[in-house]
Amino acid sequence: MSQQRSSRASRWALTWPLALLGCGAPPPSPAVGFSVDSGGVDVGALLDPAGGGAWRGDGDLWDEALTFDFADPIDADAVQVRLCPGSAPVHLAVYADGAPAAPLQVGAGPLPLRPPLRRLALVVDQPSEGGCIAAVDLTRGGRSLGVRPARTVTASVSATSTQRPVGAYRPTHAFDWRLDDAWMEGAPGPGGQEALIVSLEEPLRVEALDLWNGYQRSDAHYRANSRLLTLQVEVDDLPPVQLPVEDRPGRQRLALPAPITGWRWTLRAGVVAVGEGEDLAITELALLSGGERVGLSYPDNATPLPAGHPASTLRGAPLHTPCEAGGTRLRLRPDGSFSLRERRAGELVRALDGSWEPDGSTAITLHGRERRGERLPTWSEPRWDTDDDYAVFWDRVELRWASQEVVSCPDGTEEIGVLTAKGRGLGELRLVGG
Protein backbone atom coordinates (compact mmCIF):
# COMPACT_ATOMS: atom_id res chain seq x y z
CA MET A 1 0.00 0.00 0.00
CA SER A 2 1.13 3.50 -0.50
CA GLN A 3 0.77 6.51 1.40
CA GLN A 4 0.84 7.67 0.24
CA ARG A 5 1.88 11.67 0.11
CA SER A 6 -0.57 18.79 1.27
CA SER A 7 1.59 22.10 2.81
CA ARG A 8 2.27 16.07 1.47
CA ALA A 9 1.60 18.11 2.56
CA SER A 10 3.68 12.72 1.02
CA ARG A 11 4.53 13.88 1.44
CA TRP A 12 3.24 17.42 2.21
CA ALA A 13 0.44 16.79 -0.38
CA LEU A 14 -0.65 19.57 -2.63
CA THR A 15 -3.17 18.40 -5.20
CA TRP A 16 -4.00 20.60 -8.16
CA PRO A 17 -5.80 20.15 -11.46
CA LEU A 18 -3.91 21.69 -14.35
CA ALA A 19 -5.36 23.47 -17.38
CA LEU A 20 -3.77 24.70 -20.59
CA LEU A 21 -3.04 28.38 -21.17
CA GLY A 22 -3.06 30.35 -24.39
CA CYS A 23 -4.41 30.13 -27.88
CA GLY A 24 -2.98 28.09 -30.70
CA ALA A 25 -1.39 25.74 -28.18
CA PRO A 26 -1.14 21.95 -28.37
CA PRO A 27 -4.20 19.91 -27.32
CA PRO A 28 -5.10 20.49 -23.66
CA SER A 29 -3.04 18.61 -21.11
CA PRO A 30 -5.05 16.27 -18.87
CA ALA A 31 -5.65 17.19 -15.25
CA VAL A 32 -2.62 16.67 -13.05
CA GLY A 33 -2.18 16.09 -9.34
CA PHE A 34 0.91 17.55 -7.75
CA SER A 35 2.68 16.66 -4.51
CA VAL A 36 5.85 18.00 -2.93
CA ASP A 37 7.87 16.60 -0.05
CA SER A 38 8.14 19.91 1.79
CA GLY A 39 6.04 23.01 2.11
CA GLY A 40 6.70 26.62 1.24
CA VAL A 41 6.28 26.31 -2.52
CA ASP A 42 4.08 28.37 -4.83
CA VAL A 43 2.89 25.71 -7.27
CA GLY A 44 1.73 28.21 -9.88
CA ALA A 45 5.09 29.96 -9.92
CA LEU A 46 6.99 26.67 -9.99
CA LEU A 47 5.09 25.56 -13.12
CA ASP A 48 5.69 28.88 -14.85
CA PRO A 49 8.27 28.30 -17.64
CA ALA A 50 9.66 31.78 -16.95
CA GLY A 51 11.02 30.42 -13.68
CA GLY A 52 9.27 32.46 -11.00
CA GLY A 53 9.13 29.71 -8.38
CA ALA A 54 11.43 28.93 -5.48
CA TRP A 55 11.41 25.42 -3.99
CA ARG A 56 14.04 25.21 -1.26
CA GLY A 57 12.58 22.62 1.07
CA ASP A 58 14.06 22.90 4.54
CA GLY A 59 17.33 24.35 3.28
CA ASP A 60 18.61 21.04 1.89
CA LEU A 61 16.50 19.35 -0.77
CA TRP A 62 18.28 16.00 -0.46
CA ASP A 63 15.81 13.06 -0.62
CA GLU A 64 12.86 15.36 -1.25
CA ALA A 65 10.72 15.06 -4.35
CA LEU A 66 8.35 16.70 -6.76
CA THR A 67 5.74 14.22 -8.01
CA PHE A 68 3.22 14.77 -10.80
CA ASP A 69 0.28 12.35 -11.04
CA PHE A 70 -1.79 12.50 -14.22
CA ALA A 71 -5.47 11.55 -14.26
CA ASP A 72 -4.95 10.60 -17.92
CA PRO A 73 -1.63 9.88 -19.64
CA ILE A 74 0.08 13.05 -20.85
CA ASP A 75 2.05 13.44 -24.10
CA ALA A 76 5.03 15.30 -22.63
CA ASP A 77 8.22 14.12 -24.33
CA ALA A 78 10.65 16.15 -22.19
CA VAL A 79 10.96 17.95 -18.87
CA GLN A 80 13.03 21.10 -18.34
CA VAL A 81 14.02 22.03 -14.76
CA ARG A 82 15.60 25.39 -13.95
CA LEU A 83 17.49 26.61 -10.89
CA CYS A 84 16.90 29.81 -8.93
CA PRO A 85 19.58 32.49 -9.33
CA GLY A 86 22.50 31.74 -7.03
CA SER A 87 21.29 28.20 -6.27
CA ALA A 88 23.64 25.46 -5.24
CA PRO A 89 23.82 22.55 -7.72
CA VAL A 90 20.83 20.18 -7.70
CA HIS A 91 21.00 16.63 -9.04
CA LEU A 92 17.82 14.68 -9.73
CA ALA A 93 16.91 11.05 -10.18
CA VAL A 94 13.95 11.01 -12.58
CA TYR A 95 11.28 8.28 -12.59
CA ALA A 96 8.65 7.97 -15.30
CA ASP A 97 5.73 5.72 -14.34
CA GLY A 98 7.93 4.22 -11.62
CA ALA A 99 10.79 3.24 -13.94
CA PRO A 100 14.15 5.07 -13.75
CA ALA A 101 14.42 7.49 -16.68
CA ALA A 102 17.84 9.09 -16.34
CA PRO A 103 19.75 11.24 -13.88
CA LEU A 104 19.51 14.97 -14.46
CA GLN A 105 21.88 17.72 -13.43
CA VAL A 106 19.49 20.66 -13.21
CA GLY A 107 20.37 23.33 -15.71
CA ALA A 108 22.04 20.95 -18.15
CA GLY A 109 19.13 21.03 -20.61
CA PRO A 110 15.87 19.15 -21.10
CA LEU A 111 15.54 15.47 -20.21
CA PRO A 112 13.76 13.35 -22.84
CA LEU A 113 10.72 11.37 -21.69
CA ARG A 114 8.77 8.62 -23.39
CA PRO A 115 5.07 9.47 -23.69
CA PRO A 116 2.42 8.65 -22.75
CA LEU A 117 3.23 9.44 -19.13
CA ARG A 118 1.06 8.94 -16.06
CA ARG A 119 3.48 9.77 -13.25
CA LEU A 120 6.67 11.80 -13.12
CA ALA A 121 8.83 11.92 -9.99
CA LEU A 122 11.83 14.24 -9.66
CA VAL A 123 13.89 13.16 -6.65
CA VAL A 124 16.86 15.11 -5.29
CA ASP A 125 19.35 12.25 -4.88
CA GLN A 126 22.47 14.10 -3.71
CA PRO A 127 23.17 16.62 -0.92
CA SER A 128 21.96 20.04 -2.00
CA GLU A 129 22.26 22.53 0.84
CA GLY A 130 21.26 25.88 -0.60
CA GLY A 131 19.66 24.27 -3.64
CA CYS A 132 16.58 25.94 -5.12
CA ILE A 133 14.39 24.92 -8.07
CA ALA A 134 12.70 27.80 -9.88
CA ALA A 135 10.68 26.07 -12.62
CA VAL A 136 9.52 22.71 -13.95
CA ASP A 137 8.32 22.80 -17.56
CA LEU A 138 6.68 19.84 -19.30
CA THR A 139 7.09 20.10 -23.07
CA ARG A 140 6.11 18.43 -26.33
CA GLY A 141 8.22 18.91 -29.44
CA GLY A 142 10.20 21.60 -27.69
CA ARG A 143 7.06 23.59 -26.87
CA SER A 144 5.76 24.14 -23.36
CA LEU A 145 2.44 22.46 -22.60
CA GLY A 146 1.65 25.45 -20.40
CA VAL A 147 0.19 23.53 -17.48
CA ARG A 148 -0.79 25.60 -14.46
CA PRO A 149 -2.87 25.20 -11.30
CA ALA A 150 -6.56 25.60 -12.01
CA ARG A 151 -9.38 25.82 -9.55
CA THR A 152 -9.17 24.28 -6.10
CA VAL A 153 -11.81 24.28 -3.37
CA THR A 154 -11.10 24.20 0.34
CA ALA A 155 -12.76 21.15 1.84
CA SER A 156 -12.80 18.64 4.64
CA VAL A 157 -13.13 14.94 3.87
CA SER A 158 -14.40 12.23 6.22
CA ALA A 159 -15.92 8.77 6.00
CA THR A 160 -18.53 6.73 7.82
CA SER A 161 -15.79 4.17 8.55
CA THR A 162 -12.16 3.52 7.62
CA GLN A 163 -10.14 0.30 7.71
CA ARG A 164 -7.24 0.14 10.15
CA PRO A 165 -4.56 1.27 10.16
CA VAL A 166 -6.36 4.51 9.33
CA GLY A 167 -3.19 6.13 8.02
CA ALA A 168 -2.97 3.52 5.28
CA TYR A 169 -6.53 3.90 4.01
CA ARG A 170 -7.57 7.42 5.03
CA PRO A 171 -10.55 9.09 3.24
CA THR A 172 -8.36 11.73 1.58
CA HIS A 173 -6.66 8.94 -0.40
CA ALA A 174 -9.75 8.92 -2.63
CA PHE A 175 -9.01 12.51 -3.71
CA ASP A 176 -5.18 12.62 -3.95
CA TRP A 177 -4.70 11.86 -7.67
CA ARG A 178 -2.80 8.65 -6.90
CA LEU A 179 -3.70 5.22 -8.26
CA ASP A 180 -1.53 3.27 -5.81
CA ASP A 181 -3.48 4.10 -2.65
CA ALA A 182 -7.18 4.06 -1.80
CA TRP A 183 -9.84 4.73 0.81
CA MET A 184 -11.06 1.47 2.33
CA GLU A 185 -14.12 1.27 4.55
CA GLY A 186 -13.87 -0.51 7.88
CA ALA A 187 -17.43 -1.60 8.69
CA PRO A 188 -18.48 -5.26 9.01
CA GLY A 189 -19.59 -6.81 5.73
CA PRO A 190 -18.84 -5.79 2.12
CA GLY A 191 -19.32 -2.04 2.62
CA GLY A 192 -22.78 -1.28 1.24
CA GLN A 193 -24.07 2.08 2.56
CA GLU A 194 -20.61 3.23 3.68
CA ALA A 195 -19.82 6.72 2.44
CA LEU A 196 -17.26 9.44 1.82
CA ILE A 197 -18.36 12.93 2.90
CA VAL A 198 -16.89 16.02 1.23
CA SER A 199 -17.77 19.32 2.94
CA LEU A 200 -16.84 22.30 0.77
CA GLU A 201 -16.07 25.83 1.92
CA GLU A 202 -18.10 27.18 -1.00
CA PRO A 203 -20.90 25.67 -3.11
CA LEU A 204 -19.77 23.90 -6.25
CA ARG A 205 -21.69 23.24 -9.45
CA VAL A 206 -20.94 19.67 -10.55
CA GLU A 207 -21.96 17.98 -13.79
CA ALA A 208 -20.23 14.61 -13.40
CA LEU A 209 -17.89 12.51 -11.30
CA ASP A 210 -14.81 10.55 -12.34
CA LEU A 211 -14.37 7.24 -10.53
CA TRP A 212 -11.53 4.75 -10.28
CA ASN A 213 -13.46 1.83 -8.79
CA GLY A 214 -12.04 -0.63 -6.26
CA TYR A 215 -8.37 -0.78 -5.30
CA GLN A 216 -6.44 -0.24 -8.53
CA ARG A 217 -2.91 -0.53 -7.22
CA SER A 218 -2.67 -3.87 -9.07
CA ASP A 219 -4.90 -6.54 -10.59
CA ALA A 220 -4.49 -8.59 -7.41
CA HIS A 221 -5.57 -5.66 -5.22
CA TYR A 222 -8.57 -5.07 -7.47
CA ARG A 223 -9.78 -8.67 -7.14
CA ALA A 224 -9.09 -8.80 -3.41
CA ASN A 225 -11.42 -5.93 -2.45
CA SER A 226 -15.08 -5.16 -3.03
CA ARG A 227 -16.12 -2.67 -5.76
CA LEU A 228 -19.06 -0.42 -6.43
CA LEU A 229 -21.93 -1.43 -8.71
CA THR A 230 -23.99 1.64 -7.82
CA LEU A 231 -23.10 4.97 -6.23
CA GLN A 232 -25.62 7.20 -4.46
CA VAL A 233 -24.88 10.94 -4.56
CA GLU A 234 -26.47 12.96 -1.75
CA VAL A 235 -26.05 16.74 -1.90
CA ASP A 236 -27.26 18.93 0.96
CA ASP A 237 -31.03 18.35 1.35
CA LEU A 238 -31.66 17.44 -2.28
CA PRO A 239 -33.09 14.07 -3.32
CA PRO A 240 -30.34 11.44 -3.73
CA VAL A 241 -29.19 10.42 -7.20
CA GLN A 242 -28.39 6.79 -8.05
CA LEU A 243 -25.60 6.21 -10.58
CA PRO A 244 -24.73 2.84 -12.16
CA VAL A 245 -21.07 1.81 -11.96
CA GLU A 246 -19.13 -0.71 -14.06
CA ASP A 247 -17.07 -3.36 -12.29
CA ARG A 248 -13.79 -2.71 -14.11
CA PRO A 249 -10.45 -0.97 -13.52
CA GLY A 250 -9.58 2.31 -15.16
CA ARG A 251 -11.41 5.61 -15.04
CA GLN A 252 -15.13 5.87 -15.69
CA ARG A 253 -17.15 9.06 -15.97
CA LEU A 254 -20.47 9.13 -14.11
CA ALA A 255 -22.68 11.88 -15.56
CA LEU A 256 -25.33 13.39 -13.30
CA PRO A 257 -28.85 13.58 -14.80
CA ALA A 258 -28.59 17.36 -14.38
CA PRO A 259 -25.94 19.65 -12.85
CA ILE A 260 -26.13 19.95 -9.05
CA THR A 261 -24.82 22.82 -6.93
CA GLY A 262 -24.12 22.17 -3.27
CA TRP A 263 -21.84 22.40 -0.25
CA ARG A 264 -21.93 18.92 1.30
CA TRP A 265 -21.45 15.91 -0.94
CA THR A 266 -22.07 12.44 0.48
CA LEU A 267 -20.91 9.73 -1.90
CA ARG A 268 -22.50 6.52 -0.64
CA ALA A 269 -21.93 2.94 -1.72
CA GLY A 270 -25.02 1.15 -2.95
CA VAL A 271 -24.82 -2.32 -4.46
CA VAL A 272 -21.30 -3.76 -4.34
CA ALA A 273 -19.43 -6.58 -6.08
CA VAL A 274 -17.87 -8.60 -3.26
CA GLY A 275 -14.17 -9.28 -3.69
CA GLU A 276 -12.02 -12.08 -2.32
CA GLY A 277 -12.01 -10.00 0.85
CA GLU A 278 -15.10 -8.05 1.89
CA ASP A 279 -13.65 -4.57 2.35
CA LEU A 280 -14.89 -1.99 -0.17
CA ALA A 281 -12.21 0.26 -1.69
CA ILE A 282 -12.29 3.38 -3.85
CA THR A 283 -9.03 4.41 -5.47
CA GLU A 284 -10.11 7.85 -6.71
CA LEU A 285 -13.20 10.04 -6.93
CA ALA A 286 -13.28 13.45 -8.58
CA LEU A 287 -15.89 16.20 -8.85
CA LEU A 288 -16.08 17.75 -12.32
CA SER A 289 -17.15 21.35 -12.78
CA GLY A 290 -17.09 23.07 -16.15
CA GLY A 291 -15.67 19.89 -17.63
CA GLU A 292 -12.55 19.94 -15.42
CA ARG A 293 -11.60 18.12 -12.28
CA VAL A 294 -11.70 20.30 -9.18
CA GLY A 295 -8.91 19.78 -6.67
CA LEU A 296 -9.49 19.72 -2.92
CA SER A 297 -7.23 21.55 -0.49
CA TYR A 298 -7.25 21.01 3.24
CA PRO A 299 -6.58 23.96 5.56
CA ASP A 300 -5.77 21.70 8.51
CA ASN A 301 -4.48 18.32 7.42
CA ALA A 302 -2.33 17.66 10.46
CA THR A 303 -2.46 14.27 12.12
CA PRO A 304 -3.89 14.77 15.65
CA LEU A 305 -1.58 13.71 18.46
CA PRO A 306 -2.13 13.14 22.19
CA ALA A 307 -0.74 15.88 24.43
CA GLY A 308 2.94 15.36 25.11
CA HIS A 309 3.44 12.76 22.39
CA PRO A 310 7.14 12.60 21.34
CA ALA A 311 6.22 13.13 17.67
CA SER A 312 4.50 16.46 18.37
CA THR A 313 7.78 18.41 18.20
CA LEU A 314 9.16 16.50 15.21
CA ARG A 315 6.51 16.63 12.48
CA GLY A 316 7.93 17.94 9.25
CA ALA A 317 11.48 18.32 10.56
CA PRO A 318 14.11 16.14 8.83
CA LEU A 319 15.89 13.81 11.23
CA HIS A 320 19.25 12.21 10.52
CA THR A 321 21.93 10.01 12.01
CA PRO A 322 24.12 12.07 14.41
CA CYS A 323 27.36 13.40 12.89
CA GLU A 324 26.67 11.78 9.50
CA ALA A 325 25.75 13.58 6.31
CA GLY A 326 24.79 10.36 4.50
CA GLY A 327 23.33 8.05 7.13
CA THR A 328 19.67 7.49 7.91
CA ARG A 329 17.15 10.26 7.21
CA LEU A 330 13.58 10.16 8.54
CA ARG A 331 10.76 12.62 8.01
CA LEU A 332 7.37 12.43 9.78
CA ARG A 333 5.14 14.90 7.95
CA PRO A 334 2.15 16.71 9.47
CA ASP A 335 -0.29 15.18 6.97
CA GLY A 336 0.49 11.65 8.23
CA SER A 337 3.00 10.55 5.59
CA PHE A 338 6.61 9.57 6.19
CA SER A 339 9.78 8.69 4.33
CA LEU A 340 12.92 6.94 5.51
CA ARG A 341 16.19 6.56 3.61
CA GLU A 342 18.98 4.49 5.15
CA ARG A 343 22.48 4.69 3.70
CA ARG A 344 25.67 2.86 4.55
CA ALA A 345 28.96 4.13 3.16
CA GLY A 346 26.96 6.40 0.87
CA GLU A 347 24.89 3.53 -0.62
CA LEU A 348 21.13 3.43 -0.14
CA VAL A 349 20.24 0.14 1.56
CA ARG A 350 16.64 0.77 2.60
CA ALA A 351 13.85 2.98 1.30
CA LEU A 352 10.49 3.20 3.08
CA ASP A 353 7.50 5.38 2.22
CA GLY A 354 4.00 5.38 3.64
CA SER A 355 1.73 6.67 6.38
CA TRP A 356 2.14 7.10 10.11
CA GLU A 357 -0.32 7.58 12.94
CA PRO A 358 -0.04 7.81 16.75
CA ASP A 359 -0.34 4.55 18.67
CA GLY A 360 -0.81 5.31 22.34
CA SER A 361 1.01 8.08 24.17
CA THR A 362 4.60 7.32 23.10
CA ALA A 363 4.47 5.25 19.91
CA ILE A 364 3.55 5.52 16.24
CA THR A 365 2.50 2.96 13.64
CA LEU A 366 4.28 3.03 10.28
CA HIS A 367 2.51 1.50 7.28
CA GLY A 368 3.74 1.63 3.72
CA ARG A 369 6.03 0.00 1.23
CA GLU A 370 9.62 -1.19 1.44
CA ARG A 371 11.80 -1.70 -1.61
CA ARG A 372 13.00 -5.27 -2.11
CA GLY A 373 16.20 -6.37 -3.78
CA GLU A 374 19.93 -5.99 -3.25
CA ARG A 375 20.35 -2.78 -5.26
CA LEU A 376 17.78 -0.14 -4.47
CA PRO A 377 16.78 2.87 -6.55
CA THR A 378 17.04 6.18 -4.74
CA TRP A 379 13.25 6.51 -4.77
CA SER A 380 10.68 3.81 -4.01
CA GLU A 381 8.27 4.53 -6.85
CA PRO A 382 5.77 1.76 -7.61
CA ARG A 383 5.26 0.64 -11.16
CA TRP A 384 1.65 0.75 -12.28
CA ASP A 385 1.40 -2.90 -13.30
CA THR A 386 3.32 -4.84 -10.68
CA ASP A 387 4.13 -5.02 -6.98
CA ASP A 388 6.91 -7.58 -7.48
CA ASP A 389 9.67 -5.28 -6.26
CA TYR A 390 7.86 -4.01 -3.16
CA ALA A 391 6.86 -5.44 0.19
CA VAL A 392 4.20 -4.05 2.49
CA PHE A 393 5.84 -2.66 5.61
CA TRP A 394 4.09 -2.38 8.98
CA ASP A 395 5.68 -1.65 12.33
CA ARG A 396 4.81 -0.24 15.74
CA VAL A 397 7.63 2.10 16.75
CA GLU A 398 8.28 3.39 20.25
CA LEU A 399 9.63 6.95 20.38
CA ARG A 400 11.69 8.60 23.07
CA TRP A 401 12.70 12.24 22.67
CA ALA A 402 15.61 13.48 24.80
CA SER A 403 15.63 17.20 24.05
CA GLN A 404 18.72 17.95 26.17
CA GLU A 405 20.90 15.00 25.18
CA VAL A 406 24.16 16.15 23.56
CA VAL A 407 26.04 14.23 20.88
CA SER A 408 29.70 15.22 20.38
CA CYS A 409 30.89 14.70 16.82
CA PRO A 410 34.48 13.85 15.74
CA ASP A 411 34.85 17.23 14.04
CA GLY A 412 34.28 19.03 17.35
CA THR A 413 30.66 20.04 16.68
CA GLU A 414 27.76 19.10 18.91
CA GLU A 415 24.17 18.13 18.16
CA ILE A 416 21.51 18.58 20.81
CA GLY A 417 18.29 16.58 21.07
CA VAL A 418 18.11 12.86 20.27
CA LEU A 419 15.14 10.81 19.10
CA THR A 420 15.31 7.09 19.76
CA ALA A 421 12.94 5.13 17.50
CA LYS A 422 12.63 1.39 18.13
CA GLY A 423 10.49 -1.09 16.26
CA ARG A 424 10.52 -4.79 15.49
CA GLY A 425 11.04 -4.24 11.77
CA LEU A 426 12.71 -0.86 11.92
CA GLY A 427 15.28 -1.83 14.51
CA GLU A 428 16.63 0.90 16.78
CA LEU A 429 17.54 4.29 15.34
CA ARG A 430 19.12 7.27 17.09
CA LEU A 431 18.40 10.45 15.19
CA VAL A 432 18.92 14.19 15.63
CA GLY A 433 17.63 17.31 13.95
CA GLY A 434 14.06 17.69 15.22
GIVENCOR-V786657 format. One record per residue. RES is the residue in one letter. OMEGA is omega in degrees with one decimal (NA if undefined). BURIAL is # if it has 24 or more other C-alpha atoms within 12 Angstrom, else .. Layout:
RES&OMEGA&BURIAL / RES&OMEGA&BURIAL
This chain:
M&-179.9&# / S&169.8&# / Q&-125.3&# / Q&-163.4&# / R&NA&# / S&162.4&# / S&NA&# / R&NA&# / A&NA&# / S&138.9&# / R&161.0&# / W&-174.3&# / A&170.8&# / L&177.0&# / T&-174.8&# / W&165.3&# / P&-177.3&# / L&179.3&# / A&-177.3&# / L&178.4&# / L&165.0&. / G&178.8&. / C&177.8&. / G&-178.3&. / A&174.5&. / P&178.9&. / P&-174.2&. / P&174.9&# / S&177.0&# / P&179.1&# / A&-174.3&# / V&170.1&# / G&-173.5&# / F&174.9&# / S&-178.0&# / V&-173.1&# / D&174.0&# / S&-175.9&# / G&175.8&# / G&-179.3&# / V&174.1&# / D&-172.3&# / V&-179.8&# / G&179.4&# / A&-179.3&# / L&-179.3&# / L&176.4&# / D&-178.5&# / P&179.1&# / A&174.2&. / G&-179.0&# / G&-177.5&# / G&178.5&# / A&177.9&# / W&-176.9&# / R&-176.5&# / G&179.4&# / D&-178.8&# / G&174.6&. / D&-175.0&# / L&-174.7&# / W&178.6&# / D&174.8&# / E&-169.0&# / A&166.0&# / L&-178.2&# / T&176.5&# / F&175.5&# / D&-175.4&# / F&177.5&# / A&173.0&# / D&178.6&# / P&-178.4&# / I&-174.8&# / D&176.1&# / A&178.0&# / D&176.4&# / A&173.1&# / V&177.8&# / Q&-179.8&# / V&-176.9&# / R&179.2&# / L&169.5&# / C&174.4&# / P&178.1&. / G&-178.1&. / S&167.6&# / A&178.3&# / P&177.1&# / V&178.5&# / H&-174.8&# / L&161.2&# / A&-174.2&# / V&-180.0&# / Y&178.2&# / A&-175.6&# / D&175.4&# / G&-178.4&# / A&177.1&# / P&177.3&# / A&178.3&# / A&172.7&# / P&-178.5&# / L&169.1&# / Q&-173.5&# / V&-178.5&# / G&-177.2&# / A&-179.7&. / G&-177.6&. / P&176.1&# / L&179.4&# / P&175.3&# / L&178.9&# / R&178.1&# / P&-2.2&. / P&-172.4&. / L&178.2&# / R&178.5&# / R&175.2&# / L&178.0&# / A&176.7&# / L&-172.3&# / V&177.2&# / V&-169.9&# / D&174.9&# / Q&178.0&# / P&-176.6&# / S&176.7&# / E&-176.3&. / G&177.9&. / G&-178.0&# / C&177.4&# / I&-175.8&# / A&-174.2&# / A&171.2&# / V&-174.7&# / D&175.7&# / L&-172.3&# / T&173.9&# / R&-178.6&# / G&-180.0&. / G&-177.4&. / R&-178.8&. / S&174.4&# / L&173.4&# / G&-179.7&# / V&179.8&# / R&176.4&# / P&174.0&# / A&-171.3&# / R&169.2&# / T&-179.8&# / V&175.8&# / T&-173.4&# / A&164.8&# / S&-177.1&# / V&177.4&# / S&179.7&# / A&177.6&# / T&173.8&# / S&177.6&# / T&179.1&# / Q&175.5&# / R&-1.8&# / P&-173.7&# / V&-179.2&# / G&-179.1&# / A&-172.4&# / Y&-172.0&# / R&-177.3&# / P&-178.7&# / T&176.8&# / H&179.1&# / A&-176.7&# / F&-172.1&# / D&176.4&# / W&-176.3&# / R&177.6&# / L&178.9&# / D&168.5&# / D&-174.8&# / A&164.1&# / W&176.3&# / M&-179.3&# / E&-175.2&# / G&-179.7&# / A&174.6&. / P&178.2&. / G&-172.6&. / P&170.9&# / G&175.1&# / G&-179.6&# / Q&171.8&# / E&-169.9&# / A&165.6&# / L&-179.5&# / I&178.6&# / V&178.8&# / S&-174.4&# / L&176.8&# / E&178.4&. / E&180.0&. / P&-177.1&. / L&175.2&# / R&-173.9&# / V&178.0&# / E&-176.0&# / A&174.1&# / L&169.1&# / D&-176.5&# / L&166.5&# / W&-169.3&# / N&175.6&# / G&-179.5&# / Y&-169.3&# / Q&176.6&# / R&177.5&# / S&176.4&# / D&179.8&. / A&177.6&. / H&-179.3&# / Y&-179.3&# / R&-172.5&# / A&-174.2&# / N&-179.9&# / S&-178.0&# / R&178.3&# / L&165.1&# / L&170.1&# / T&177.6&# / L&177.9&# / Q&-179.2&# / V&179.7&# / E&-176.7&# / V&-179.0&# / D&-178.4&. / D&-178.5&. / L&177.5&. / P&-179.8&. / P&179.5&. / V&177.9&# / Q&179.7&. / L&175.5&# / P&-177.8&# / V&176.5&# / E&177.5&. / D&-179.5&# / R&173.9&. / P&-176.7&# / G&179.5&# / R&170.5&# / Q&-178.5&# / R&-179.6&# / L&-178.3&# / A&173.3&# / L&178.1&# / P&175.6&. / A&179.2&. / P&179.5&. / I&175.3&# / T&-179.3&# / G&-177.7&# / W&-173.0&# / R&-176.6&# / W&175.6&# / T&-176.0&# / L&-166.5&# / R&176.2&# / A&174.5&# / G&175.1&# / V&-179.0&# / V&170.0&# / A&-174.0&# / V&179.5&# / G&177.6&# / E&168.0&. / G&-172.1&# / E&-169.5&# / D&177.6&# / L&178.6&# / A&172.1&# / I&-178.8&# / T&-178.9&# / E&169.9&# / L&-179.4&# / A&173.5&# / L&-179.1&# / L&178.6&# / S&-176.6&# / G&178.9&. / G&-178.6&. / E&175.8&# / R&178.3&# / V&178.2&# / G&176.9&# / L&174.4&# / S&-173.1&# / Y&-176.4&# / P&-179.8&. / D&-176.2&. / N&-175.4&# / A&176.2&# / T&-179.8&# / P&-178.8&# / L&173.4&# / P&178.7&. / A&177.4&. / G&180.0&. / H&-177.3&# / P&-178.3&# / A&-174.0&# / S&-179.9&# / T&-171.7&# / L&-169.0&# / R&178.6&# / G&-178.4&# / A&177.0&# / P&177.1&# / L&-177.1&# / H&177.5&# / T&-178.8&# / P&172.1&# / C&-179.9&# / E&175.9&# / A&-174.1&# / G&178.9&# / G&-179.9&# / T&178.0&# / R&-178.8&# / L&175.1&# / R&171.4&# / L&-173.7&# / R&-176.6&# / P&-177.3&# / D&177.5&# / G&174.9&# / S&177.7&# / F&169.8&# / S&176.9&# / L&176.0&# / R&-179.3&# / E&-179.9&# / R&173.1&# / R&-176.9&. / A&176.7&. / G&-179.1&. / E&177.2&. / L&-178.8&# / V&177.9&# / R&178.3&# / A&179.8&# / L&174.7&# / D&177.6&# / G&-176.7&# / S&174.1&# / W&175.8&# / E&179.3&# / P&178.3&# / D&-174.1&# / G&-172.4&. / S&-175.8&. / T&-175.2&# / A&172.2&# / I&171.4&# / T&175.0&# / L&178.3&# / H&-179.9&# / G&-177.6&# / R&179.3&# / E&179.9&# / R&174.6&# / R&173.1&. / G&-177.0&. / E&-178.7&. / R&-174.4&. / L&167.3&. / P&179.9&# / T&-172.6&# / W&179.1&# / S&177.6&# / E&-179.7&# / P&169.0&# / R&-175.9&# / W&-171.6&# / D&-178.3&. / T&171.2&. / D&-171.5&# / D&-174.7&. / D&-173.8&# / Y&175.0&# / A&174.2&# / V&-177.9&# / F&176.1&# / W&-179.8&# / D&170.2&# / R&-171.9&# / V&174.9&# / E&-179.8&# / L&171.4&# / R&-177.1&# / W&177.7&# / A&-171.4&# / S&-176.8&. / Q&-179.9&. / E&-176.3&. / V&174.6&. / V&178.3&# / S&-176.8&. / C&-179.4&. / P&-178.6&. / D&177.8&. / G&177.7&. / T&178.0&. / E&174.3&. / E&-173.3&# / I&179.4&. / G&-175.9&# / V&172.2&# / L&171.5&# / T&179.2&# / A&-174.9&# / K&177.7&# / G&-178.0&. / R&179.8&. / G&-176.7&. / L&-170.9&# / G&179.2&. / E&179.3&. / L&170.0&# / R&-172.2&# / L&176.9&# / V&174.8&# / G&-178.6&# / G&NA&#
